[in-house]
Amino acid sequence: MVKYQSANIIEFEKLAEKLARGAGVIIKEHFGRKVGIEFKNGKKADPVTEVDFKCQLFISNEIKKYYPDHEFIGEETDKTNDKSYGGSKYVWVVDPLDGTLNFTSNFPLFSSSVALLYDGEPIVGAIHLPWPYNEDGIVVHAS
């Protein structure tokens, strides 16, 4: 059984949604435009873009602002110089642009994923799909 401050769960959920939506705004601003692309391990099927890095930096900075003692793990960690915040039972896990290959191919099926673990167990998650034909996209979240 996970033991955490349940009073904070709504705050965590709201922040996860805010972060996923914020990354979605960045993603939409760059969709369909030419962006810098690198390939992880030289694999064409595993691209990473400047948008991945921008989204991850946005998310990590927001987490630091609200919860400086929480740890952070992001898919692009090595490139954005994010560091673990040290010793917290709370760990945010992020894929800032899930579906980068679709994004770079101008296929609008991609998302931003944000989760919070407490002592290794997921307690909050939000996935924002920025492109389902309406202004705000869709957010799926769980707690």
C-alpha positions as CSV (number, residue, x, y, z in Angstrom):
1,M,0.0,0.0,0.0
2,V,1.4,3.4,-1.0
3,K,1.5,5.9,1.8
4,Y,1.7,9.6,0.7
5,Q,0.1,12.9,1.6
6,S,-3.3,12.3,0.1
7,A,-4.2,15.9,0.7
8,N,-1.7,16.8,-2.1
9,I,-3.1,14.4,-4.7
10,I,-5.4,16.9,-6.2
11,E,-2.6,19.4,-6.4
12,F,-0.4,16.8,-8.1
13,E,-3.1,15.9,-10.5
14,K,-3.7,19.5,-11.5
15,L,0.0,20.1,-12.0
16,A,0.4,17.0,-14.1
17,E,-2.4,18.2,-16.3
18,K,-1.0,21.7,-16.5
19,L,2.4,20.3,-17.5
20,A,1.0,18.0,-20.2
21,R,-1.2,20.8,-21.6
22,G,1.8,23.2,-21.5
23,A,3.9,20.8,-23.5
24,G,1.0,20.4,-25.9
25,V,1.0,24.1,-26.6
26,I,4.8,24.0,-27.4
27,I,4.2,20.9,-29.6
28,K,1.3,22.6,-31.5
29,E,3.4,25.8,-32.1
30,H,6.0,23.7,-33.9
31,F,3.8,21.1,-35.7
32,G,4.2,21.2,-39.5
33,R,7.3,23.4,-39.3
34,K,10.9,22.5,-40.0
35,V,12.6,21.5,-36.7
36,G,16.1,20.2,-35.9
37,I,16.1,16.4,-35.7
38,E,18.7,14.1,-34.3
39,F,18.5,10.3,-34.2
40,K,19.1,8.3,-31.0
41,N,21.9,5.8,-31.5
42,G,21.8,6.7,-35.2
43,K,18.4,4.9,-35.7
44,K,16.1,6.7,-38.1
45,A,13.1,5.2,-36.3
46,D,14.1,6.9,-33.1
47,P,14.2,10.7,-33.7
48,V,14.5,13.4,-31.1
49,T,13.8,17.0,-31.9
50,E,14.4,20.4,-30.4
51,V,10.7,20.3,-29.5
52,D,11.3,17.3,-27.3
53,F,14.0,19.3,-25.5
54,K,11.9,22.4,-25.2
55,C,8.9,20.5,-23.8
56,Q,11.1,18.6,-21.3
57,L,12.8,21.8,-20.1
58,F,9.4,23.5,-19.7
59,I,8.1,20.5,-17.6
60,S,11.2,20.1,-15.5
61,N,11.4,23.9,-14.7
62,E,7.8,23.9,-13.6
63,I,8.3,20.9,-11.4
64,K,11.3,22.6,-9.8
65,K,9.3,25.7,-9.2
66,Y,6.5,23.9,-7.4
67,Y,8.3,21.0,-5.9
68,P,12.1,21.6,-5.8
69,D,12.6,18.5,-3.6
70,H,11.0,16.1,-6.1
71,E,13.1,14.0,-8.5
72,F,12.7,14.1,-12.2
73,I,13.3,11.5,-15.0
74,G,12.7,12.6,-18.5
75,E,13.2,10.7,-21.8
76,E,15.6,13.4,-23.0
77,T,17.4,14.0,-19.7
78,D,21.0,13.8,-21.0
79,K,20.3,16.6,-23.5
80,T,18.6,19.1,-21.3
81,N,20.9,18.7,-18.3
82,D,18.1,17.8,-15.9
83,K,19.4,16.3,-12.8
84,S,17.8,14.3,-10.0
85,Y,16.8,16.6,-7.2
86,G,18.0,14.1,-4.6
87,G,16.5,11.6,-2.3
88,S,12.8,12.3,-2.7
89,K,10.2,9.6,-2.6
90,Y,8.3,11.6,-5.2
91,V,9.6,11.1,-8.8
92,W,8.1,12.7,-11.9
93,V,8.5,10.6,-15.1
94,V,8.0,12.3,-18.4
95,D,7.9,11.6,-22.1
96,P,7.7,15.2,-23.3
97,L,6.8,14.3,-26.9
98,D,5.6,10.7,-27.2
99,G,5.3,9.9,-30.9
100,T,8.2,12.0,-32.2
101,L,8.4,10.0,-35.4
102,N,4.7,10.9,-36.1
103,F,5.4,14.5,-35.3
104,T,8.4,14.7,-37.7
105,S,6.3,13.0,-40.4
106,N,3.5,15.6,-39.9
107,F,1.1,12.9,-38.8
108,P,-0.9,14.4,-35.9
109,L,-0.9,11.4,-33.5
110,F,1.4,12.2,-30.6
111,S,1.2,13.2,-27.0
112,S,2.9,14.5,-23.9
113,S,3.0,12.2,-21.0
114,V,3.5,13.1,-17.3
115,A,3.4,10.8,-14.3
116,L,4.2,11.1,-10.6
117,L,5.5,8.1,-8.7
118,Y,5.6,7.8,-4.9
119,D,8.1,5.3,-3.6
120,G,8.1,3.7,-7.0
121,E,4.3,3.4,-7.4
122,P,2.3,5.6,-9.8
123,I,-0.1,8.0,-8.1
124,V,-0.9,10.5,-10.8
125,G,-0.7,10.6,-14.5
126,A,-1.8,12.9,-17.4
127,I,-1.5,12.4,-21.1
128,H,-2.3,15.3,-23.4
129,L,-3.2,14.7,-27.1
130,P,-2.9,18.2,-28.6
131,W,-4.4,17.5,-32.0
132,P,-7.9,16.0,-31.9
133,Y,-9.6,18.8,-33.8
134,N,-10.4,21.2,-31.0
135,E,-8.5,24.0,-29.5
136,D,-7.6,22.4,-26.2
137,G,-6.8,18.9,-27.3
138,I,-7.7,16.0,-25.0
139,V,-6.2,15.2,-21.6
140,V,-6.5,11.8,-20.1
141,H,-5.6,11.6,-16.5
142,A,-5.7,9.1,-13.7
143,S,-5.0,9.2,-10.0
